[in-house]
Amino acid sequence: MTFEAWLTLAILAATFATLVATKLPPVTVFLGALTLCVTFGLAPIERCLAGFANPGVVTIGVLFMVAAGMYSTGAITLLSDKFIGRPKTMLAAQLKILPPIAVGSAFLNNTPLVAMMIPVIRDLCRSTGLDKAKLYIPLSFASILGGCSTLIGTATNLIIAGMVVDAMATGAGGGSQLREIALFDPAWVAVPAMVLGLVLLLVLSRWLLKSPAMQDSDTVVERSYGAEFVIPDASPLAGKTIEIAGFAEPIGFKLVGPIRADGSSIPIELSTTLAEGDVLLISAELDSLASLWTMRGLEPLYTMNPMETARHRHQLIEAVISPQSLALGRKVSEFPLPDSPFRLRLVAVSRDDEAVAGRIGDLTIQVGDVAVLEVDDSFFYVNRGEHSFSLVRRVRGHRIRRWHKAAGASVITAAMITAAAFGWMSMLNAALLATGAMLLTRCLTIRNAASSIDYSTLGVLGAAIGVAAAVSESGLAAQIATILTNLGGGNALAALAVVFIGRVVMANLITNAASAVFMFPIALSMASQLEISFMPFAIALMTGTIGAAVTPPSYQTNLMVQGPGDYGFMDFVKMGTPLAILVGVITVWLAPVFFPF
């Protein structure tokens, strides 16, 4: 090998070692590697920096905003409620959760989908006694399987497609045959892998996943709150029975009693019909209370002073009543308080860690009462001296959705997918138009759009593509490809299997997307040396994403479910390894069938 190739190999080895042995952020490590490649001139600077203008990288950034529009309007929540419902058995729960998440992940970023489902599964398991361990890992794996099915399903697929376009423009393919990858090209291989993978998850989870007998966290008694929610005018809950509205078998909370607008009590029966103005008395822990607060068609009953900002800009906080509070000695029913500088809604109250008995409107506020409040940003300035409320903490992860915008966001997203699927425009163009439409229709705010972009991920991808250019330009990719091709005896199927295995192994050493980027020039060189089509290799790089399921750190959704599911490292290995083998066999078998060498 040339000196440049050895130097590039040394940089790669140092990059891998740093990622494995240190806690430095991946974006820092990859930007450092890119800096070394530029410093030593291992590739033209235009190619080293081309990753940041790669269509796939830019598309990923734009799709973050589209997903934020779907999430902030509640469109994702509405769809999940419609498909999932309230299953009572493990098989029913898995069948209602896993396929919709897999399909949804094919068109939307799976991170918000999994984030949305974590509290749903938690509350479901609490109320039904289902084993949470059998749901959380399958949830993450199903989202990964589904994401492999389309070009926009994962960041990796978009990056591979973008690198193919770059290779076509620069003639880097050599003797291999290249063409642009369409939206549903991965589906020919990934959909069969997804279906069989979901079946495997159902089987393996029954035997390999089981919660410990009793964790300490399961025995912790949380503070309980008493709350009162009103059914406002035009609420979708009005006219529904308690059963249809979902209060017959409440998950994570207790319905103490509904009260009519005239103050009369009504029985808690399945056939009881709710009406506008009804007040629901609730006893709940904080997480479940926050979920009720975000529920469509419910609003907190008591307001200290009206807020002028839109509810989707509000947030929940937990605060302790201080000795200087103006509310001391007042009954909650006396709200609003004209002499109070605060604009807020009282959502719930807890005294001595217990929900108050009866109506909270009859409660006289005392020092030390813990209140859950709906506030806007002005609250933190007014309470800066903590004279009225002390020990304030934000209840994170819960926001009011702009439900009236959900249909618009869904239509815009469907139009984006349709335009790209029929080839009317590029995925990037369709995503840009969709983002613009969401901003114009107020499905998405500029602040939410900016905050939704994961700049660290984009930095890793852009830098990794630059380092991959050095791998190609230095001749290292060709050298590695020659070695791997010779190991496979010049057989195309063996070469394809080697690429998939290499992709899976690297995905668990470094980040998932970076492993695909580094394997791309090697796979391209192998296809060129064998003078065969690169398409089967591109598909293998895409489906190889499932290899990231083998360990928790290699994929974000794995890390998200590890804590809630009380999983150990080996739980992911036991479930992920058979799944990766299955997907690998399907890929090597079907990729050449649908995309001949």
N, C-alpha and C positions, 0 to 999 in steps of 0.2 A: 504494500500500500504506500501511497505518497505521504509526505510529511503532513500535508493538509488533512488527509484522511485520519492519520493517527491523532492529530491535534483535535479534530472534531470528535473522535471516539473518546478522548480524554475528557472533553467538555461534557459529553453525554454521561459518562461514568460519574463525573463529579456532580452533575445535576441529579441523577438518580440517587446517589449516595446522600446528598443533602436533603432530598425530599423524604427519604426513608429514615435518616438518622437525626434529623432536626425538626423543630416545630416552626420553622420559617414558613410564612405564607407561600403557597405555590406561585403566586404572581411575582413575588420577589425573586424566587429562585429562577423562574423562566426568563424574567427580564434581565437578570444577571447573566444567564447563559447566552441570551441574545446579544448582550453588550460585548461579551468575549468574542462571539462570532463576527461581529462588526469590527471590533478592534483588530483582530488578526486577519481580516479580509477573506474569510472563508467562503463568502458569497458576495455578489454585488449588493451594495447597500439597498438598491431598489427592491431586490428580492427578499432581503432580510426584513424590510419594513412592509412588504406587500401584505403580510398577514393582517395588518390593522385596516387594510382597505379591501380585504377579501370579502366577496359578496356573502359568503356563508356567515362570517363573523358579524357583519353589519345586519344581516337578516335576523340573527339571534337577538341582537340588541333591540331591534324593532319588535320582535315577537314577545319579548318581555313586557312591552307596553300593551300589546294586544291582550295578553293574558291578564294583566293588571286591570284592564277595562272589564273583562269578563268576571273577574273576582270581585272588584269593588262594587259592581252593580248587583251582585248576588245571583248572576245567571248560572254560575257553576253550582251554587247551593241549591237553587231551584231544580236543576237537572238531577242532582244527586238525591234530593228528597223524593223526586218522582220515581226514580228507578230503584232506590234502595228500600224505602219504607221502613218497616219494623220487624225484621225476621226474628224468629224465636229459637231456631235450631242452628247449629254450627254450619251444616251443609247449606241451609237456606241463606245464612248470612254471607258465606263465601260466594255463593252463586249470584247473590244480589250486589255484592260489593266488587268482586274482582273483575268480571267482564266489563261493566260500565267504566271502571277506572282504566282498564287496558285500552278500551276504545277511545275514551276521552284523552288519554295520553298520546294517542296517535295524532291529535290535532292541537293540543294545548300543552304548555309546559307542565311537566308532571309534579314539579315542586309545590305549586299552590294546590293542586288536586290532593296530594298526599297530606299537606298541611291541613286542608279542610276536613279530611276524613279522620285524622287522629282523634279529635275530641268526639266525633260521632261514634267511632268504635269504642272509645273509653266509656262513654255513657251507655252504649248498648250492652257492653259486657257487665257493667255494674248492675244494670236492671234485670238482665236475663241470666247472669251467672255463666255466660259463655267464656271460654278460655281465650284471653286476649292474645296469648302467644301464637295461636293458630290463625290470627288475622293480620297482625302488623307486618311480619316479614312477607307473607303472600301479597299484602297490599303494595309494598315497595317493589317486589319482583314483578307483579302484574303491571305496574306503571312503566317499568323498564321494558318489559316485553312489548307492550303496546306502543311505546315510543319508537321502537325500531321499525314500525310498520310503514311509516311515511317519511318523506323527506324532511318534514317540519316537526317530526315527533321528538327528536333529540338534537341537541347542539352538535353532536358528533356527525349525524347524517348531513346536516347543512354544511359542516366544515368539509367533509369528504366531497360533497357535490361541488363546493366552491374550489377545492384544490383540483378537481377534474377539469373544471373550466380553465383554471390557470395553466394546467399542464397542456391543454389543447392550444391555448394561446401562445405558449412558449415552445411548443414542439417537444416537451420533455418526455413524451410517451415513447419516443423511439419507434421500435417495431410493434408495440402493442396497439390495439385498436381502442380508441376512446370516443365516447359520445356523452352528451349531457345527460344527467340523471333526472328523470321526471319525478313528479310528486309521489306517484304510487308504485314506482319501480321496486322499492324495497319490499312492498307488500307481497309480491309473488313468493318470496321465501319467508319473510317475517311473519305473515299471517298464519301459515301452517305451524310455524315455530311457536307463535303465541298461543294458538288453540291447544296444541299438545303440551306446551309449557304450563298452561293453566290447569290442565288435567293432572299433570305431574305434581303441581303445587297442592292440589286437593288431596292427592294420595299421600305425598310425603309429609304434609303438615299434620296429618292424623297420627303419624307414628313418630316423627322426629321432633315435633314442637310441642312443648308442654310447660306451663308455668310452674315454678317452684311451689311447694305445698302452701306456703304462706310467707309473703314478704313483709318486712316491717312496715313498708310504705302502705301495705294494704290495711294495716291495723290503725294507722294514724287517724284520729278523729279531727276533722276539719271544722272550722267555725261555720255555724249555720245562721242563715239570715232569714228574716221575714220581709216579704216584698208585696207590693200591690201594683198590678198592671191593669190598665184600662184598655178596653177594645174601642178604638176611636171610630169616628165616622168613616164609612167606606172601607173598613177593614175586611180583608179576605176571610177572616175568622167568623165574621157576623153571618148568621144563618146556618153555621155548621154545628153539628152535635159535638159533645165533648169527645166522643169516640173518634169521629172523623178529624177533628182538630188536633188529635194526638195527645190529649190529656187523660185518656182513659187508663193508659199504662205509662205514666210519666217516667222519663229516663233521667235520673240524677236530681230530681226534685219531687216535691209533694204538693199536690193541689189541695189546699186546706179548705177552700170553698169559694164558689162564685157568688157574687152579689149583684143584683139588678141595679140599674141606675137610680131607682127610687129607694134603695137601701134594703130591700127585701132579700132574704136569703133564698137560694134555690138548691135543690138536692144535687149531689154529685152522682149523676146517673149517666149511663152511656147515651141515652136518648135525649138528654137535656140539650136544648138548642141555645147557643150563645147569641147575644144580640149586641148591637152598638150601645156603648155606655156601660156594659157589664164590667165589673171589677173582679179580677182573679186574685185571690189571696194565695201566696206561694211561700213555701219553706224550701230553701235550697242552699247548697254550698256555693262557693264563689264561682267556680268554673261553670257550673250549670246555670247559675244566675246570670252570668255574662252571656251565655248562649241564648237565654230567654230575652235578654235585653236587645239582642240583635235580631230576634225573631220577627218576621214580617207580620204586621197586624197587631202588635202589642206596643204600648208606651207606658212609661212610669206615670203613676197617678199624680204624685205630689211635685210641685214646682216651687222653689224658694223665690225665684224671680225669673220671668221669661227670658230665654236666650234669643238673640237676634240672628245667630248663625245657623246654617243648615245642619241638620242632625248628622249627616255623614261626616261632618267635621268635628263631632264631639267624641269624647273618650270617657272610659270608666276609670274612677279612682277609688281607692279604699282609704278612708280617713278616720281618725279618732277625734271625737269632740273634745276641744280644749276648755279649760276653766274660763277663758275670756269670750267664749262663743256667744253671739247675740241670740242663738237659738235655745240657750239653756233656760229651762223652766217653761218653754213653749211646747204646746202640743203640735204634732206634725200636721194635724188637720187645720192649724192656723196659718199654714203656708198659703200664699206667699207672704214674705216679711218685707214690707216697704222700707224699713230702716236698715236692711242688710245690703251690703255692697256686692254680694255674690249673685251671680246669675247661674243657676244650676237646677237640676232635678234630683230629688231624693229617690233612689232606686230601691234601697233596702236598708234595714237596720238590724244589728246584732247586739245583744246585751249579755255579758258574761259568756260569750261564745255560743249563745243559744238564740234561736229565732224567737222574736217576741210573740207572746200568746195573743190571739185576737187580732184586731185591726191595728196596723201601725199608726193609723191616723189618730188613735186614742192614746198613743204613747207620748209621755212627757220627756223631752230630751234631757239627758243627764251627762255629766262629765264621764268620759271613758266609754261612752257608747261608740260602737264602730259603725260607720255609715258607708254605703256604696253610693257614689254620686256620679251623675252624668254632667260633665263640665266641658267648656271649651277652653281655648288657650288662655283667655283672659283670667281664668281662675288662679293660675299659678302666679300671676303678677299681683293680684289682689291679696292672695294669701301668703305673700313672700315672707312676712314676719311670723307666720303660723300662729296668729292670735286666735283664730276661730277653729282651725283644724290643724292637728299635729300628726306626725308620722304618716304623711301622705305617700301613697305609692300607686303607681299606674297599674291598671289591669291590662296587660298587653295581649295582643293576639285577637282582639275582638273589636270590630268596627260596625257601625250601622251601614247597611248596604243601601244603595240608591235603587230600590226595587223597581221603580217606575221606568228605569233605564235598562232593565235586564233584557227585555225583548229587543230593543234596538241594538244592544251589544251582541246579542246572539245572531241577529240578522247580518250585522256587519262582518262578524267572524265567519259565518257561513258563506257570505259573498266572497270573502278573501280566499277561502279554501276552494270554492267553485272556480274562481278566476284562475287560480294557479293550476288546478286539476285539469282544466280544459285547455291549458296552454295559451290563454288569452294574454297573459303577461307573466313576467317572472315572479317568483315567490317574494323577492325583495320588493318589487313594485307593488304587488298586492298587499303586502304587510304595511308598507308606507301609507298607502291609500286608506287601509283599514284604521291605522293609528290616527291619521288625519280626520277621518270620519268620526271616530270616537271622541276626539277632542272637540270637534265642531258641534256634535250632538250632546256634549257634556256627559257622555258615558265615562269619560276619563278626564281628570284634571291635569294641568301641566305639572303640578307638584307630584301627584301620584305617578305620572309618566316618568318623570326624572328619577324618582326614588325607586321605581320598579326595576331599573336596569342594574344588573349585577356586573359592575365594572371590573371586578376582580376576575370573573370568568372570561370576560372579553379580553382582558389583559393577558391571561394565561394562553388563550387560543391564538391571539395575534402573535405573541412572542414565540409560541411553539411552532407556528407555521414558519416563522423566520429561521428558527434553529433547524427545522426540517429542510429548508432551502440549502443550508450549509451542509447538511448530511448528503444531499443530492449533488451539489456543486463540487464538493471535495472528493467525490468518487467513493465515499464510504458506503453509500446505499448500493452501488453496483457491486462492490466487493462482498458485502453481506448477502446480497441477492445471489451472487455466484455460489457462495458457500451453501446457502439453503437450497438452491436449485440442484446442486450436485448431491446433497444429502437425500433429496427426493428422487434421485435417479433421472432427472429431466422429465418426470411425470407431472402433468398439469394438475391432476387431482391431489397428488402429494404436496405440490407447491401450495395449492389452495388451503389444504389442511394445516400446513406449516404457518401460513399467514394468520389463520384464525387462532391457532394455539399461541403464536407470538403476541397477537393482539390481546388475548385473555391474560397471559402472564404479565405483560407490561401494564395492563389496566390495574393490576393489583400491586404494582410497584410504584407507579406514579398516578397521575389523574387519568380518568377515563378518556376524556377528549384528547389529552396530550399523547396518550398511547396510540390512538388512531392516527394522529398527525405524524408521529415518528415512524409508524409502520407504513404509511402511505408511499414514500419514495422507495422503500425496500420492495413493497409489493409491486409497484410500477416497474421497477427494474427487473423483477422476476418475470412479469408478463412480457416485457420487452425482449428479454433474453430467450424466452420460449416462443416468442412471436405469436402470442395468443391475445384474445380480448382481455382487457382489464376489468370489464364489468363484473365477472364473478368475484374478483378480488375486492372490488369496491363494495359489493354486497356483503362479503365476509367481514370487511372492516366495520360495516354498519351493524350487522347482527352480533358482532363480537362485543358490543356494548353490554350484553348480558353477562359477559365475563366479569364485569365490575360488581356483579351481585355476590361474588364469592366472599368478599370481606367488607366489613362496615365502612372503613374510611374511603373506599374507592368510589362510592357513589353517594351523593347528598341525601337521597331519600332513605338510604340505609341508616345513615347517622340520625335522621329524623325519627325513625321508628325504634331505634335501639333502646333508648331510655323508656319510652312508654310501654314497650313490650317486655322489659326486664331481660333482654337477651345478652348472652355472652358471645364472645368472638366466634366460637365454634358453631353456634346456631346458624350463623350465616354460611359458614363453610359447609356444613352438613346439607343445607338446602340448596346453596348456590352451585356447588360442584356438579351434582347430577343434572341440574338445569343447564349449566354451561355445556356439559357433554352432549345433552340432547340437542341443544340448539346448534352445536358444532356439527353433529352428524347430519342434521336436516340441511344445514347450509351447504356442506360439501356435496350432499346428494342433489339438492334442488337448484342451487345457483347455476351449475352448468346446464341444467335442463331448460331453464327459462332464459338464460343468458349464455348461449353456447360459446365455448372457447374459440 
